[in-house]
Amino acid sequence: MKQLHLGHRGWLVINVINMMFMTSLNGLSIYLLRFITDYGLSKQLNLMLQTAQWMLLLLVFLLIADLIGTYLRSRYIESSLILMKKAIRQSTP
């Protein structure tokens, strides 16, 4: 029987790229949180609120991107299962 190690490779590559993008955006949100904390401790409320607005915009974008990522993961699983069914059908006499 043909071995399917990684499933559908096209969707796998798309999912890896999506995960790298999401991880970068999550890192950026943590970086912005650092500035919000620093501005809050130094009582620079104008700068803190301005940075918080950027972070809120980023978090909304992250929510939308995560919904797209969920769709991409489901497409990967579906395509991989279809490939597995085809491989099983071809190997059965």
VMD Tcl script that draws the C-alpha trace (Angstrom):
set ca {
  {0.00 0.00 0.00}
  {1.23 3.45 -0.88}
  {2.26 5.41 2.20}
  {0.86 8.92 2.66}
  {3.22 10.58 5.10}
  {2.16 14.22 4.99}
  {-1.28 14.18 3.44}
  {-2.06 16.67 0.70}
  {1.21 18.57 0.30}
  {-0.23 21.64 -1.43}
  {-2.61 22.39 1.42}
  {0.14 21.53 3.90}
  {2.40 24.23 2.44}
  {-0.45 26.76 2.52}
  {-1.13 25.91 6.17}
  {2.53 26.21 7.13}
  {2.72 29.66 5.51}
  {-0.48 30.67 7.28}
  {0.88 29.49 10.64}
  {4.13 31.42 10.13}
  {2.13 34.55 9.31}
  {-0.12 34.11 12.35}
  {2.87 33.53 14.63}
  {4.49 36.72 13.36}
  {1.34 38.72 14.04}
  {1.03 37.22 17.52}
  {4.63 38.23 18.20}
  {3.85 41.75 17.04}
  {0.90 41.93 19.45}
  {3.14 40.87 22.34}
  {5.66 43.52 21.26}
  {2.93 46.18 21.30}
  {1.80 45.00 24.72}
  {5.28 45.81 25.99}
  {4.87 49.42 24.89}
  {1.39 49.66 26.41}
  {2.81 48.49 29.74}
  {5.77 50.89 29.57}
  {3.56 53.86 28.68}
  {1.11 52.98 31.45}
  {3.82 52.78 34.08}
  {5.30 56.10 33.00}
  {1.79 57.67 32.97}
  {1.90 58.61 29.29}
  {-1.77 57.83 28.71}
  {-1.98 59.44 25.27}
  {0.75 57.18 23.89}
  {-0.70 54.18 25.71}
  {-4.16 54.71 24.18}
  {-2.68 55.29 20.73}
  {-0.72 52.03 20.95}
  {-3.80 50.25 22.32}
  {-5.79 51.35 19.27}
  {-3.16 49.86 16.98}
  {-3.17 46.68 19.01}
  {-6.97 46.46 18.89}
  {-6.85 46.81 15.10}
  {-4.19 44.08 14.97}
  {-6.28 41.77 17.17}
  {-9.33 42.22 14.93}
  {-7.15 41.37 11.95}
  {-5.82 38.32 13.85}
  {-9.38 37.16 14.51}
  {-10.24 37.34 10.81}
  {-6.98 35.63 9.84}
  {-7.63 32.88 12.40}
  {-11.05 32.22 10.89}
  {-9.40 31.89 7.48}
  {-6.79 29.60 9.05}
  {-9.53 27.35 10.40}
  {-10.95 27.03 6.90}
  {-7.50 26.24 5.48}
  {-6.89 23.53 8.09}
  {-10.24 21.92 7.33}
  {-9.44 21.91 3.60}
  {-6.10 20.23 4.35}
  {-7.76 17.52 6.43}
  {-10.49 16.97 3.84}
  {-8.02 16.74 0.95}
  {-5.75 14.41 2.90}
  {-8.62 12.08 3.74}
  {-9.70 11.99 0.09}
  {-6.13 11.10 -0.92}
  {-6.08 8.34 1.70}
  {-9.37 6.91 0.42}
  {-8.04 6.91 -3.15}
  {-4.85 5.16 -2.03}
  {-6.84 2.48 -0.20}
  {-9.08 1.91 -3.22}
  {-6.10 1.54 -5.54}
  {-4.36 -0.93 -3.26}
  {-7.41 -3.20 -2.82}
  {-7.68 -5.89 -5.46}
}
mol new
graphics top color blue
foreach p $ca { graphics top sphere $p radius 0.5 }
foreach p [lrange $ca 0 end-1] q [lrange $ca 1 end] { graphics top cylinder $p $q radius 0.2 }
display resetview
